[in-house]
Amino acid sequence: MKVDMRNSFLVVLLLLCTGVVCQGQINERQAKAKAETATRVGANYPESHLLRAHRREDLEDDLFRVQTKPRGKIAKAAYFYEVSGEGYFVLSPDEALYVDSADGHLVRLVAVSASTGEAYLLSGFKNADFEFNRLARDASLSIESSKDAEMYARLYFTAVADPSGERLIYGSRPLKHKIEDYFFSSYPEKEAERLSKQWWSGFDSRKSNVLFASLASKNSFGYETTLAVMSSSPNRIPVLDLWTLQISTDGPCQTKSIRAIYPAKPGV
């Protein structure tokens, strides 16, 4: 039988190219599996530890907003997943298991590169800020305005410290509601009412000049901006902190300072 060497070469070349494309494009199912595996390894869970991943397309959109978008190659840089070990797990057609946590609802956040499958261990892991900046460098970002920087600062904080979006404060009224919710979920009703009024009265009397919607300012390193953040303290009293962030125009972000606005020291 006569073999056409040229056609054979083209077939081999096509298979190689197809293999490269397949390796370089991660679909949602693959990304979800990678997020679960990365969580299991990063948290040192055994293989038997059940995990489920929930996709966060809102965070993907926030990152995509500041991606460079070359014509013909436009694609989201990463998938984002919340990973937890709670809920119903169908083990087989004959068995389902419900898992609840006695230590509170623990959610970790993992991003997965859409082009390489590389996993970035974000909120809930030890080096979340380093991992976020590693993602930023790999994602080819460009932050070109104060408005972009302000949005990006919120994405950074959400990704490294607050995936549920419960700690960022956008104004006095939301802060007051957060303070009330905090106390009423932590203390009996009468004590919670007294403590929340006491906290708010002290905050209001200080006339703290908190810019809840502060504008990012341009500097020689990129942009600097602040975020108002509610934190807990060892004595079960909420603290309003001010985070100052430095954002590079290509994405890496650094926390310059965290300052307690009220109470200045834990305790009212």
DRENKEKE-176457 format. One line per field, with one value per residue: x, y, z of N, C-alpha, C in turn; residue number from 0. Coordinates in steps of 0.02 Angstrom, whole numbers, plus 50000, padded with zeros to 5 digits. Example, Ala and Ser with C-alpha at 12.3 -4.5 7.8 and 13.67 -1.06 7.14 Angstrom:
2
n_u 50660 / 50642;
n_v 49716 / 49888;
n_w 50390 / 50354;
ca_u 50615 / 50684;
ca_v 49775 / 49947;
ca_w 50390 / 50357;
c_u 50660 / 50645;
c_v 49835 / 50002;
c_w 50390 / 50394;
i 0 / 1;
This chain:
268
n_u 50043 / 50028 / 50091 / 50043 / 50152 / 50149 / 50015 / 50003 / 50089 / 50020 / 49908 / 49961 / 50013 / 49894 / 49833 / 49922 / 49910 / 49775 / 49782 / 49854 / 49765 / 49659 / 49719 / 49741 / 49620 / 49503 / 49355 / 49196 / 49158 / 49281 / 49351 / 49278 / 49303 / 49441 / 49444 / 49386 / 49478 / 49595 / 49557 / 49542 / 49675 / 49742 / 49682 / 49713 / 49627 / 49560 / 49536 / 49409 / 49335 / 49194 / 49155 / 49086 / 49066 / 49023 / 48985 / 49045 / 48998 / 48983 / 49099 / 49189 / 49147 / 49181 / 49321 / 49342 / 49304 / 49417 / 49510 / 49629 / 49575 / 49605 / 49563 / 49482 / 49530 / 49457 / 49410 / 49354 / 49466 / 49469 / 49385 / 49280 / 49253 / 49152 / 49189 / 49130 / 49094 / 48966 / 48790 / 48676 / 48734 / 48733 / 48771 / 48751 / 48627 / 48556 / 48587 / 48599 / 48676 / 48670 / 48763 / 48812 / 48885 / 48956 / 49033 / 49000 / 48964 / 49075 / 49161 / 49265 / 49363 / 49405 / 49497 / 49510 / 49616 / 49560 / 49630 / 49744 / 49713 / 49768 / 49759 / 49705 / 49717 / 49610 / 49509 / 49496 / 49608 / 49783 / 49877 / 49804 / 49807 / 49929 / 49903 / 49797 / 49862 / 49948 / 49857 / 49811 / 49925 / 49937 / 49821 / 49821 / 49789 / 49721 / 49709 / 49631 / 49567 / 49499 / 49374 / 49375 / 49477 / 49417 / 49311 / 49388 / 49460 / 49360 / 49332 / 49454 / 49455 / 49340 / 49378 / 49490 / 49453 / 49315 / 49204 / 49065 / 49017 / 48983 / 49050 / 49097 / 49060 / 48948 / 48889 / 48815 / 48686 / 48677 / 48782 / 48729 / 48624 / 48698 / 48768 / 48664 / 48614 / 48725 / 48736 / 48609 / 48613 / 48705 / 48681 / 48560 / 48395 / 48362 / 48486 / 48556 / 48490 / 48523 / 48665 / 48684 / 48629 / 48714 / 48837 / 48813 / 48783 / 48905 / 48986 / 48924 / 48941 / 49075 / 49089 / 49151 / 49241 / 49209 / 49237 / 49132 / 49113 / 49237 / 49346 / 49460 / 49628 / 49749 / 49920 / 50101 / 50121 / 50008 / 49849 / 49772 / 49660 / 49521 / 49432 / 49287 / 49264 / 49182 / 49228 / 49251 / 49284 / 49385 / 49311 / 49179 / 49126 / 49083 / 49195 / 49235 / 49335 / 49462 / 49525 / 49668 / 49717 / 49839 / 49844 / 49910 / 49927 / 49927 / 49864 / 49911 / 49887 / 49905 / 49891 / 49904 / 49878 / 49780 / 49662 / 49581 / 49429 / 49316 / 49265 / 49416 / 49503 / 49479 / 49324 / 49194;
n_v 49940 / 50109 / 50250 / 50414 / 50528 / 50664 / 50694 / 50619 / 50687 / 50808 / 50766 / 50726 / 50849 / 50921 / 50850 / 50878 / 51018 / 51025 / 50964 / 51060 / 51167 / 51111 / 51090 / 51220 / 51283 / 51299 / 51229 / 51260 / 51150 / 51083 / 51186 / 51200 / 51075 / 51088 / 51194 / 51135 / 51032 / 51107 / 51174 / 51067 / 51022 / 51140 / 51167 / 51057 / 50945 / 50779 / 50652 / 50603 / 50709 / 50802 / 50920 / 51067 / 51174 / 51338 / 51444 / 51611 / 51725 / 51861 / 51912 / 51873 / 51956 / 52081 / 52074 / 52058 / 52181 / 52264 / 52202 / 52193 / 52196 / 52126 / 52131 / 51994 / 51906 / 51910 / 51863 / 51802 / 51808 / 51723 / 51596 / 51608 / 51534 / 51496 / 51390 / 51263 / 51149 / 51109 / 51068 / 50974 / 50819 / 50712 / 50552 / 50434 / 50352 / 50293 / 50352 / 50497 / 50636 / 50752 / 50889 / 50988 / 51130 / 51149 / 51252 / 51371 / 51452 / 51411 / 51475 / 51465 / 51551 / 51527 / 51558 / 51514 / 51502 / 51534 / 51503 / 51425 / 51342 / 51360 / 51375 / 51493 / 51530 / 51610 / 51709 / 51646 / 51571 / 51565 / 51652 / 51747 / 51880 / 51884 / 51783 / 51840 / 51948 / 51876 / 51819 / 51939 / 51983 / 51881 / 51896 / 52003 / 52151 / 52319 / 52467 / 52613 / 52727 / 52829 / 52785 / 52650 / 52605 / 52619 / 52525 / 52411 / 52404 / 52365 / 52240 / 52176 / 52176 / 52100 / 51979 / 51938 / 51945 / 51952 / 51869 / 51854 / 51981 / 52057 / 52147 / 52267 / 52441 / 52561 / 52681 / 52792 / 52751 / 52611 / 52567 / 52588 / 52495 / 52377 / 52377 / 52363 / 52237 / 52159 / 52165 / 52117 / 51988 / 51934 / 51954 / 51947 / 52018 / 52141 / 52182 / 52191 / 52297 / 52403 / 52405 / 52428 / 52555 / 52625 / 52608 / 52673 / 52803 / 52841 / 52837 / 52933 / 53048 / 53070 / 53124 / 53069 / 53086 / 52999 / 52948 / 52867 / 52840 / 52864 / 52943 / 52875 / 52922 / 52981 / 52934 / 52924 / 52788 / 52729 / 52711 / 52773 / 52726 / 52717 / 52606 / 52581 / 52473 / 52347 / 52264 / 52125 / 52107 / 52042 / 52060 / 52055 / 52170 / 52274 / 52348 / 52491 / 52501 / 52583 / 52548 / 52577 / 52572 / 52536 / 52537 / 52464 / 52510 / 52401 / 52304 / 52229 / 52243 / 52330 / 52331 / 52471 / 52525 / 52490 / 52562 / 52589 / 52669 / 52688 / 52597 / 52680 / 52601 / 52430 / 52403 / 52494;
n_w 50000 / 49958 / 50039 / 50071 / 50114 / 50134 / 50164 / 50279 / 50364 / 50375 / 50442 / 50566 / 50609 / 50621 / 50725 / 50829 / 50840 / 50875 / 50998 / 51071 / 51071 / 51142 / 51265 / 51303 / 51323 / 51443 / 51497 / 51579 / 51660 / 51679 / 51745 / 51863 / 51924 / 51942 / 52033 / 52146 / 52171 / 52195 / 52311 / 52399 / 52407 / 52448 / 52571 / 52638 / 52643 / 52658 / 52529 / 52546 / 52591 / 52562 / 52435 / 52360 / 52220 / 52177 / 52047 / 52021 / 51927 / 51933 / 51989 / 51892 / 51789 / 51843 / 51844 / 51707 / 51659 / 51672 / 51596 / 51461 / 51292 / 51158 / 50986 / 50912 / 51005 / 51119 / 51277 / 51436 / 51574 / 51684 / 51781 / 51924 / 52082 / 52223 / 52354 / 52456 / 52593 / 52621 / 52620 / 52511 / 52452 / 52320 / 52319 / 52252 / 52146 / 52246 / 52365 / 52465 / 52546 / 52678 / 52727 / 52860 / 52944 / 53102 / 53140 / 53081 / 52924 / 52809 / 52677 / 52538 / 52414 / 52247 / 52101 / 51928 / 51793 / 51631 / 51520 / 51550 / 51656 / 51779 / 51956 / 52078 / 52243 / 52341 / 52445 / 52611 / 52611 / 52657 / 52589 / 52514 / 52461 / 52392 / 52297 / 52227 / 52164 / 52084 / 51996 / 51939 / 51869 / 51775 / 51703 / 51615 / 51632 / 51630 / 51707 / 51690 / 51735 / 51868 / 51907 / 51864 / 51949 / 52076 / 52069 / 52048 / 52167 / 52255 / 52202 / 52229 / 52373 / 52399 / 52340 / 52415 / 52549 / 52578 / 52516 / 52527 / 52530 / 52642 / 52723 / 52668 / 52672 / 52616 / 52650 / 52776 / 52818 / 52776 / 52859 / 52987 / 52987 / 52974 / 53095 / 53187 / 53146 / 53175 / 53318 / 53357 / 53313 / 53395 / 53530 / 53668 / 53645 / 53717 / 53768 / 53648 / 53585 / 53671 / 53659 / 53522 / 53505 / 53589 / 53524 / 53401 / 53444 / 53501 / 53386 / 53306 / 53384 / 53375 / 53253 / 53142 / 52996 / 52876 / 52715 / 52629 / 52495 / 52430 / 52312 / 52195 / 52188 / 52074 / 52064 / 52058 / 52058 / 52015 / 52065 / 52214 / 52341 / 52459 / 52570 / 52665 / 52797 / 52890 / 53036 / 53149 / 53326 / 53463 / 53580 / 53542 / 53484 / 53351 / 53232 / 53138 / 53004 / 52904 / 52752 / 52658 / 52494 / 52369 / 52199 / 52057 / 51885 / 51802 / 51876 / 52001 / 52178 / 52331 / 52507 / 52595 / 52721 / 52870 / 52963 / 53116 / 53127 / 53209 / 53352 / 53404 / 53474 / 53514 / 53593 / 53671;
ca_u 50000 / 50067 / 50074 / 50055 / 50188 / 50129 / 49950 / 50015 / 50119 / 49968 / 49864 / 49998 / 50016 / 49827 / 49822 / 49963 / 49880 / 49714 / 49800 / 49874 / 49704 / 49621 / 49753 / 49741 / 49553 / 49471 / 49283 / 49168 / 49160 / 49350 / 49369 / 49245 / 49340 / 49505 / 49433 / 49374 / 49541 / 49640 / 49534 / 49558 / 49747 / 49761 / 49656 / 49737 / 49570 / 49568 / 49496 / 49340 / 49300 / 49149 / 49159 / 49045 / 49088 / 48969 / 49018 / 49033 / 49007 / 48987 / 49170 / 49220 / 49131 / 49220 / 49389 / 49340 / 49298 / 49483 / 49555 / 49641 / 49530 / 49628 / 49513 / 49494 / 49553 / 49420 / 49385 / 49365 / 49530 / 49466 / 49324 / 49282 / 49208 / 49148 / 49193 / 49113 / 49082 / 48900 / 48733 / 48659 / 48779 / 48705 / 48827 / 48732 / 48554 / 48526 / 48610 / 48613 / 48701 / 48667 / 48819 / 48806 / 48945 / 48944 / 49079 / 48981 / 48966 / 49143 / 49166 / 49330 / 49356 / 49459 / 49493 / 49544 / 49632 / 49523 / 49676 / 49793 / 49689 / 49803 / 49713 / 49727 / 49682 / 49594 / 49481 / 49493 / 49674 / 49832 / 49911 / 49754 / 49827 / 49981 / 49871 / 49759 / 49909 / 49972 / 49804 / 49811 / 49981 / 49924 / 49759 / 49832 / 49741 / 49740 / 49664 / 49645 / 49529 / 49483 / 49314 / 49398 / 49515 / 49370 / 49279 / 49439 / 49475 / 49307 / 49344 / 49511 / 49435 / 49293 / 49413 / 49538 / 49431 / 49243 / 49166 / 48993 / 49000 / 48949 / 49092 / 49105 / 49008 / 48942 / 48857 / 48796 / 48627 / 48696 / 48823 / 48685 / 48589 / 48747 / 48782 / 48605 / 48613 / 48780 / 48720 / 48549 / 48630 / 48756 / 48660 / 48488 / 48364 / 48368 / 48557 / 48575 / 48463 / 48563 / 48732 / 48684 / 48618 / 48775 / 48889 / 48797 / 48788 / 48976 / 49012 / 48895 / 48968 / 49144 / 49086 / 49204 / 49235 / 49221 / 49215 / 49111 / 49120 / 49296 / 49370 / 49529 / 49670 / 49805 / 49986 / 50154 / 50120 / 49944 / 49793 / 49763 / 49590 / 49505 / 49371 / 49261 / 49254 / 49162 / 49265 / 49233 / 49339 / 49382 / 49260 / 49114 / 49104 / 49104 / 49242 / 49236 / 49404 / 49474 / 49579 / 49698 / 49745 / 49877 / 49829 / 49951 / 49886 / 49922 / 49824 / 49930 / 49858 / 49940 / 49858 / 49953 / 49863 / 49713 / 49656 / 49517 / 49397 / 49277 / 49306 / 49487 / 49529 / 49422 / 49287 / 49158;
ca_v 50000 / 50170 / 50299 / 50484 / 50556 / 50734 / 50693 / 50593 / 50743 / 50857 / 50738 / 50730 / 50919 / 50940 / 50821 / 50916 / 51084 / 51014 / 50951 / 51123 / 51206 / 51079 / 51102 / 51291 / 51309 / 51266 / 51241 / 51270 / 51087 / 51073 / 51238 / 51183 / 51020 / 51114 / 51234 / 51089 / 50998 / 51156 / 51186 / 51008 / 51022 / 51200 / 51164 / 50994 / 50901 / 50712 / 50639 / 50589 / 50771 / 50824 / 50991 / 51090 / 51239 / 51380 / 51493 / 51682 / 51762 / 51932 / 51928 / 51866 / 52018 / 52137 / 52067 / 52068 / 52253 / 52297 / 52164 / 52215 / 52157 / 52129 / 52107 / 51926 / 51864 / 51931 / 51809 / 51813 / 51781 / 51673 / 51576 / 51616 / 51487 / 51487 / 51318 / 51247 / 51078 / 51105 / 51059 / 50905 / 50786 / 50650 / 50506 / 50384 / 50352 / 50265 / 50383 / 50569 / 50655 / 50824 / 50909 / 51054 / 51146 / 51175 / 51308 / 51427 / 51440 / 51423 / 51478 / 51486 / 51576 / 51504 / 51577 / 51467 / 51532 / 51505 / 51483 / 51376 / 51299 / 51377 / 51393 / 51546 / 51519 / 51677 / 51716 / 51584 / 51541 / 51605 / 51703 / 51769 / 51941 / 51864 / 51745 / 51887 / 51985 / 51829 / 51818 / 52004 / 51984 / 51833 / 51911 / 52058 / 52203 / 52389 / 52511 / 52675 / 52783 / 52826 / 52743 / 52581 / 52590 / 52611 / 52461 / 52359 / 52399 / 52325 / 52171 / 52151 / 52162 / 52044 / 51918 / 51915 / 51949 / 51960 / 51844 / 51861 / 52051 / 52080 / 52191 / 52333 / 52488 / 52612 / 52742 / 52794 / 52710 / 52540 / 52553 / 52583 / 52431 / 52324 / 52377 / 52333 / 52165 / 52127 / 52157 / 52076 / 51918 / 51912 / 51966 / 51949 / 52077 / 52204 / 52201 / 52210 / 52364 / 52450 / 52408 / 52458 / 52627 / 52652 / 52610 / 52725 / 52868 / 52857 / 52850 / 52996 / 53104 / 53081 / 53159 / 53040 / 53107 / 52941 / 52954 / 52800 / 52834 / 52904 / 52938 / 52854 / 52977 / 52959 / 52951 / 52898 / 52715 / 52706 / 52744 / 52758 / 52734 / 52690 / 52568 / 52576 / 52401 / 52329 / 52205 / 52104 / 52112 / 51988 / 52071 / 52053 / 52238 / 52288 / 52403 / 52518 / 52512 / 52615 / 52517 / 52617 / 52527 / 52562 / 52495 / 52476 / 52515 / 52334 / 52259 / 52213 / 52288 / 52326 / 52363 / 52516 / 52532 / 52476 / 52605 / 52587 / 52734 / 52688 / 52629 / 52684 / 52540 / 52385 / 52420 / 52557;
ca_w 50000 / 49951 / 50091 / 50054 / 50171 / 50145 / 50199 / 50347 / 50402 / 50389 / 50494 / 50630 / 50628 / 50643 / 50791 / 50877 / 50850 / 50911 / 51068 / 51102 / 51082 / 51196 / 51328 / 51319 / 51334 / 51499 / 51499 / 51647 / 51698 / 51699 / 51793 / 51926 / 51953 / 51964 / 52093 / 52202 / 52185 / 52224 / 52379 / 52439 / 52419 / 52485 / 52640 / 52666 / 52655 / 52629 / 52469 / 52566 / 52611 / 52508 / 52418 / 52303 / 52194 / 52149 / 52004 / 52035 / 51865 / 51948 / 51998 / 51826 / 51752 / 51871 / 51819 / 51635 / 51645 / 51667 / 51553 / 51393 / 51249 / 51088 / 50938 / 50889 / 51060 / 51178 / 51319 / 51508 / 51595 / 51737 / 51815 / 51997 / 52116 / 52295 / 52368 / 52525 / 52606 / 52651 / 52576 / 52492 / 52405 / 52294 / 52312 / 52203 / 52140 / 52307 / 52427 / 52468 / 52612 / 52693 / 52770 / 52891 / 52983 / 53169 / 53151 / 53039 / 52852 / 52785 / 52604 / 52510 / 52345 / 52202 / 52030 / 51884 / 51729 / 51575 / 51466 / 51571 / 51710 / 51841 / 52010 / 52123 / 52306 / 52364 / 52513 / 52649 / 52610 / 52693 / 52549 / 52465 / 52426 / 52344 / 52243 / 52185 / 52123 / 52034 / 51946 / 51904 / 51821 / 51721 / 51667 / 51568 / 51652 / 51619 / 51745 / 51655 / 51761 / 51940 / 51915 / 51860 / 52010 / 52132 / 52060 / 52056 / 52239 / 52285 / 52180 / 52268 / 52442 / 52397 / 52322 / 52465 / 52619 / 52591 / 52458 / 52537 / 52522 / 52703 / 52764 / 52637 / 52692 / 52563 / 52673 / 52846 / 52831 / 52776 / 52918 / 53045 / 52982 / 52988 / 53167 / 53220 / 53130 / 53212 / 53389 / 53367 / 53299 / 53443 / 53599 / 53680 / 53613 / 53756 / 53769 / 53580 / 53572 / 53709 / 53632 / 53455 / 53514 / 53619 / 53471 / 53352 / 53477 / 53506 / 53319 / 53283 / 53422 / 53353 / 53188 / 53100 / 52927 / 52835 / 52646 / 52610 / 52423 / 52414 / 52244 / 52187 / 52165 / 52033 / 52087 / 52014 / 52060 / 51989 / 52099 / 52285 / 52361 / 52525 / 52578 / 52733 / 52809 / 52958 / 53060 / 53217 / 53374 / 53512 / 53632 / 53509 / 53467 / 53282 / 53221 / 53071 / 52982 / 52839 / 52715 / 52605 / 52444 / 52312 / 52142 / 51998 / 51824 / 51771 / 51916 / 52070 / 52229 / 52396 / 52564 / 52626 / 52792 / 52895 / 53022 / 53150 / 53131 / 53271 / 53403 / 53387 / 53503 / 53528 / 53654 / 53666;
c_u 50044 / 50043 / 50091 / 50085 / 50165 / 50063 / 49958 / 50044 / 50066 / 49921 / 49897 / 50000 / 49948 / 49813 / 49860 / 49931 / 49815 / 49728 / 49819 / 49813 / 49665 / 49653 / 49747 / 49674 / 49518 / 49397 / 49259 / 49172 / 49231 / 49372 / 49340 / 49283 / 49408 / 49498 / 49423 / 49439 / 49590 / 49621 / 49552 / 49632 / 49767 / 49739 / 49675 / 49678 / 49586 / 49523 / 49422 / 49300 / 49260 / 49154 / 49111 / 49067 / 49029 / 49002 / 48997 / 49047 / 49010 / 49059 / 49209 / 49208 / 49172 / 49293 / 49392 / 49337 / 49366 / 49533 / 49570 / 49602 / 49552 / 49576 / 49532 / 49515 / 49516 / 49391 / 49397 / 49428 / 49523 / 49394 / 49334 / 49232 / 49212 / 49147 / 49177 / 49102 / 49015 / 48847 / 48719 / 48709 / 48746 / 48763 / 48815 / 48656 / 48518 / 48543 / 48624 / 48633 / 48696 / 48722 / 48807 / 48869 / 48925 / 48985 / 49061 / 48991 / 49034 / 49144 / 49235 / 49318 / 49418 / 49445 / 49533 / 49554 / 49594 / 49569 / 49724 / 49768 / 49724 / 49752 / 49745 / 49685 / 49672 / 49565 / 49474 / 49559 / 49726 / 49860 / 49865 / 49775 / 49882 / 49951 / 49831 / 49806 / 49941 / 49921 / 49804 / 49866 / 49968 / 49865 / 49765 / 49779 / 49768 / 49688 / 49679 / 49607 / 49517 / 49423 / 49332 / 49434 / 49470 / 49334 / 49327 / 49459 / 49423 / 49313 / 49400 / 49490 / 49387 / 49330 / 49460 / 49510 / 49356 / 49200 / 49091 / 48970 / 48966 / 48987 / 49101 / 49046 / 49008 / 48909 / 48837 / 48736 / 48642 / 48738 / 48779 / 48648 / 48637 / 48762 / 48724 / 48603 / 48666 / 48760 / 48660 / 48561 / 48679 / 48734 / 48584 / 48459 / 48375 / 48441 / 48581 / 48551 / 48505 / 48632 / 48734 / 48673 / 48681 / 48830 / 48875 / 48803 / 48861 / 49006 / 48988 / 48926 / 49040 / 49147 / 49142 / 49191 / 49252 / 49194 / 49196 / 49118 / 49179 / 49319 / 49443 / 49569 / 49730 / 49870 / 50038 / 50155 / 50056 / 49888 / 49792 / 49690 / 49579 / 49439 / 49351 / 49238 / 49233 / 49198 / 49239 / 49295 / 49332 / 49328 / 49189 / 49084 / 49128 / 49149 / 49237 / 49308 / 49406 / 49535 / 49603 / 49735 / 49784 / 49869 / 49874 / 49907 / 49881 / 49892 / 49846 / 49908 / 49893 / 49899 / 49910 / 49941 / 49792 / 49707 / 49586 / 49489 / 49356 / 49258 / 49379 / 49524 / 49470 / 49390 / 49254 / 49161;
c_v 50062 / 50223 / 50369 / 50519 / 50627 / 50737 / 50669 / 50648 / 50794 / 50832 / 50743 / 50802 / 50943 / 50913 / 50858 / 50983 / 51078 / 51002 / 51014 / 51164 / 51178 / 51093 / 51174 / 51321 / 51268 / 51281 / 51244 / 51207 / 51073 / 51122 / 51223 / 51127 / 51043 / 51156 / 51189 / 51054 / 51045 / 51171 / 51127 / 51006 / 51080 / 51199 / 51099 / 50948 / 50832 / 50703 / 50628 / 50651 / 50797 / 50899 / 51006 / 51160 / 51274 / 51437 / 51564 / 51723 / 51837 / 51954 / 51921 / 51930 / 52077 / 52134 / 52082 / 52142 / 52286 / 52254 / 52202 / 52169 / 52162 / 52098 / 52037 / 51878 / 51881 / 51871 / 51827 / 51776 / 51723 / 51657 / 51588 / 51567 / 51496 / 51412 / 51307 / 51172 / 51067 / 51096 / 50986 / 50879 / 50720 / 50603 / 50452 / 50388 / 50326 / 50302 / 50458 / 50587 / 50730 / 50840 / 50979 / 51066 / 51175 / 51237 / 51369 / 51410 / 51460 / 51419 / 51501 / 51507 / 51555 / 51531 / 51527 / 51500 / 51496 / 51480 / 51428 / 51326 / 51310 / 51400 / 51445 / 51542 / 51587 / 51676 / 51648 / 51547 / 51591 / 51663 / 51730 / 51831 / 51926 / 51828 / 51791 / 51925 / 51940 / 51823 / 51882 / 52007 / 51938 / 51853 / 51967 / 52113 / 52273 / 52433 / 52583 / 52736 / 52774 / 52781 / 52669 / 52560 / 52579 / 52544 / 52403 / 52350 / 52357 / 52252 / 52139 / 52131 / 52103 / 51978 / 51893 / 51911 / 51944 / 51934 / 51851 / 51933 / 52081 / 52135 / 52261 / 52378 / 52546 / 52677 / 52736 / 52749 / 52635 / 52521 / 52544 / 52516 / 52373 / 52319 / 52345 / 52258 / 52128 / 52114 / 52111 / 52002 / 51890 / 51916 / 51957 / 52016 / 52141 / 52228 / 52224 / 52280 / 52417 / 52459 / 52442 / 52533 / 52660 / 52659 / 52668 / 52795 / 52889 / 52874 / 52919 / 53056 / 53119 / 53122 / 53135 / 53056 / 53049 / 52953 / 52885 / 52788 / 52876 / 52891 / 52915 / 52912 / 52948 / 52979 / 52917 / 52822 / 52686 / 52745 / 52725 / 52771 / 52703 / 52653 / 52569 / 52504 / 52389 / 52264 / 52187 / 52111 / 52057 / 51997 / 52080 / 52123 / 52252 / 52349 / 52425 / 52535 / 52549 / 52583 / 52565 / 52570 / 52565 / 52512 / 52513 / 52475 / 52448 / 52282 / 52243 / 52266 / 52276 / 52362 / 52405 / 52523 / 52510 / 52513 / 52601 / 52658 / 52740 / 52616 / 52630 / 52625 / 52495 / 52400 / 52488 / 52594;
c_w 50000 / 50002 / 50066 / 50114 / 50187 / 50184 / 50270 / 50392 / 50422 / 50444 / 50563 / 50655 / 50654 / 50712 / 50845 / 50893 / 50890 / 50985 / 51104 / 51118 / 51141 / 51264 / 51350 / 51332 / 51388 / 51499 / 51571 / 51689 / 51723 / 51753 / 51862 / 51962 / 51979 / 52027 / 52154 / 52221 / 52220 / 52296 / 52424 / 52456 / 52464 / 52558 / 52674 / 52686 / 52627 / 52568 / 52486 / 52584 / 52552 / 52498 / 52360 / 52284 / 52160 / 52110 / 52022 / 51972 / 51877 / 51957 / 51933 / 51784 / 51777 / 51847 / 51744 / 51617 / 51635 / 51628 / 51489 / 51346 / 51176 / 51041 / 50913 / 50945 / 51125 / 51214 / 51392 / 51530 / 51644 / 51755 / 51890 / 52028 / 52191 / 52308 / 52442 / 52531 / 52637 / 52598 / 52561 / 52440 / 52384 / 52278 / 52260 / 52195 / 52202 / 52371 / 52419 / 52540 / 52620 / 52743 / 52795 / 52933 / 53050 / 53183 / 53107 / 52966 / 52824 / 52709 / 52584 / 52438 / 52306 / 52132 / 51990 / 51816 / 51673 / 51520 / 51486 / 51623 / 51776 / 51894 / 52055 / 52186 / 52340 / 52434 / 52547 / 52650 / 52636 / 52653 / 52494 / 52427 / 52374 / 52284 / 52197 / 52138 / 52069 / 51978 / 51905 / 51852 / 51762 / 51677 / 51617 / 51579 / 51636 / 51653 / 51725 / 51682 / 51835 / 51952 / 51911 / 51924 / 52070 / 52129 / 52074 / 52129 / 52274 / 52265 / 52221 / 52338 / 52444 / 52386 / 52377 / 52536 / 52630 / 52533 / 52465 / 52532 / 52583 / 52739 / 52734 / 52654 / 52642 / 52586 / 52746 / 52861 / 52828 / 52837 / 52979 / 53046 / 52998 / 53063 / 53205 / 53208 / 53170 / 53284 / 53400 / 53351 / 53351 / 53515 / 53606 / 53660 / 53652 / 53758 / 53701 / 53564 / 53608 / 53678 / 53564 / 53460 / 53543 / 53566 / 53424 / 53382 / 53483 / 53438 / 53295 / 53319 / 53402 / 53288 / 53142 / 53027 / 52880 / 52765 / 52620 / 52535 / 52400 / 52343 / 52244 / 52160 / 52128 / 52065 / 52042 / 52011 / 52029 / 52021 / 52173 / 52302 / 52429 / 52523 / 52651 / 52744 / 52881 / 52977 / 53129 / 53261 / 53425 / 53565 / 53603 / 53500 / 53396 / 53279 / 53148 / 53054 / 52915 / 52808 / 52661 / 52558 / 52391 / 52255 / 52083 / 51936 / 51788 / 51819 / 51987 / 52120 / 52295 / 52449 / 52600 / 52701 / 52806 / 52961 / 53051 / 53155 / 53195 / 53288 / 53382 / 53415 / 53518 / 53595 / 53647 / 53732;
i 0 / 1 / 2 / 3 / 4 / 5 / 6 / 7 / 8 / 9 / 10 / 11 / 12 / 13 / 14 / 15 / 16 / 17 / 18 / 19 / 20 / 21 / 22 / 23 / 24 / 25 / 26 / 27 / 28 / 29 / 30 / 31 / 32 / 33 / 34 / 35 / 36 / 37 / 38 / 39 / 40 / 41 / 42 / 43 / 44 / 45 / 46 / 47 / 48 / 49 / 50 / 51 / 52 / 53 / 54 / 55 / 56 / 57 / 58 / 59 / 60 / 61 / 62 / 63 / 64 / 65 / 66 / 67 / 68 / 69 / 70 / 71 / 72 / 73 / 74 / 75 / 76 / 77 / 78 / 79 / 80 / 81 / 82 / 83 / 84 / 85 / 86 / 87 / 88 / 89 / 90 / 91 / 92 / 93 / 94 / 95 / 96 / 97 / 98 / 99 / 100 / 101 / 102 / 103 / 104 / 105 / 106 / 107 / 108 / 109 / 110 / 111 / 112 / 113 / 114 / 115 / 116 / 117 / 118 / 119 / 120 / 121 / 122 / 123 / 124 / 125 / 126 / 127 / 128 / 129 / 130 / 131 / 132 / 133 / 134 / 135 / 136 / 137 / 138 / 139 / 140 / 141 / 142 / 143 / 144 / 145 / 146 / 147 / 148 / 149 / 150 / 151 / 152 / 153 / 154 / 155 / 156 / 157 / 158 / 159 / 160 / 161 / 162 / 163 / 164 / 165 / 166 / 167 / 168 / 169 / 170 / 171 / 172 / 173 / 174 / 175 / 176 / 177 / 178 / 179 / 180 / 181 / 182 / 183 / 184 / 185 / 186 / 187 / 188 / 189 / 190 / 191 / 192 / 193 / 194 / 195 / 196 / 197 / 198 / 199 / 200 / 201 / 202 / 203 / 204 / 205 / 206 / 207 / 208 / 209 / 210 / 211 / 212 / 213 / 214 / 215 / 216 / 217 / 218 / 219 / 220 / 221 / 222 / 223 / 224 / 225 / 226 / 227 / 228 / 229 / 230 / 231 / 232 / 233 / 234 / 235 / 236 / 237 / 238 / 239 / 240 / 241 / 242 / 243 / 244 / 245 / 246 / 247 / 248 / 249 / 250 / 251 / 252 / 253 / 254 / 255 / 256 / 257 / 258 / 259 / 260 / 261 / 262 / 263 / 264 / 265 / 266 / 267;
